[in-house]
Amino acid sequence: MTDKAEHRQRSRFDEVIGQTIGYAGLGTFMGGLLVLSYQCVLWLRDGAWTPLELQLVWHWSGRNPPAVEWQGVQKIIDWFLFSPLSGFLVGLGIILAWLGMVTIERAQNRALAEEKKQARK
């Protein structure tokens, strides 16, 4: 394979990876909105807010939450596990979507730089 074809293939591969990360971020973001919507429906029905925390994912997967001997580390783990599931999913979705966009942009910039480099030769 020629050097130009290798760079084009690498850029295309990076773009596909970026799109995959971006779509995973979009799906995660939408999942967070669905969880929040479900909580709103429960609130409208029951008249009381039903907290859904990240620790539920651990319980649904059949695992016990991690436990460590260090008290400070355990407090950080507990704080993380007792954070709202919807907020975690929305935040993670935004981060993943941003990473996907950055990956795509870098791949396109790399391809453009390579084309300019090839045009100068």
N, C-alpha and C positions, 0 to 999 in steps of 0.2 A: 504494500500500500504506500502511496506517496505521502510525503510530509503534509501536504495540503489536505489530502483526504483524511489523514489521521486527525488533524486539528478540527476539521469539519465534523467528523464522527464524535470526537471528544466533546465539542461544543453542543452537539445535538443530544448526546448522552446527559450532559450536565443540565440542559434545558428540561429534559424529561424528568430527571431527578428533582429539579426545582418545581416542576408542575405537580409531581407526585406529593412533595412536601406541602405545597400550597393547597392542593385539594384535601389532603389530610387535615390541614389547619382549618379549612373551611368546614369540613365535616365535624371536627371537634368543636368549633365555634357554634355551629348549628345544634350540636348535641347539648351544649351548655344552655342555649336558648330554649331547647325543648324541656330540659330539666326545670328551668325557671318557669316555663309555661305550665308544666305539670304542677309545680308548687302553687302557682296562682289559681289553677282550677281547684286544687284541694282547699286553698284558703277560701275561695268563693263558696265551695260546698260546705265546708266544716266551720267556717268563721274563725279559724285559728291557723296560724302559719305552721306548716310542717317543715322543719329543717331537714334538708338532705345534705349530709356531710360526706367528705371524701372517704372517710373510713368505711362507708357503705360498700365502696368498690372492693375493699379488702374482704368484707364479710360475704359479699356476693360471689367472690372468687374462691371462697372456702378457706381462706388464710386468716391467721391471727395477725393483728397489727404488730409491727416490730416492737420489741422491748429491749432496752439496753440498760446497763447498770449506771451509767453516768446520768445524773439527775438533769443537768442542763441540756444534754443532748435529747433526753426523753421528753423534756418540755418542748423542744423544737419539733420533734416528731409528732407529739400530741397536738401542738398548735396547727401543724400542717394537716394532720388527719382530721381535725375537727373544723377545718375551713369549709366554706360552702362549696359543694360539688359544682354548682352552676358557675360560680365565679372562677373556680379552677379551670373548668373546661373552656370557658370563654377566653380567659387569659392565655391558656396553652394554645388555643386555636389562633389567637392573634399572633403569638410568637411564631408558631409554625408557618402561618401564612406569610409573615414578614420574611422568615428564613427562605421560604420558597421563592419569593419575589427577588430577594438579594441573589440567590443562586442563579435564577434565570438572567438577571441583569448582568451578573459577572460573566456568564457563559456568552451572552450576546456581545458584551464588550471585548471579551477575549477573541471571539470570532471576527469582530470588526477590526481589531488590531492586527490579527493575522492576515486578513484580506488586504489591509493597508501595507503591511510588510511585504506581502507577495506582489502587490502592484508596483512597489518600488524596485523590485528585482528585475 
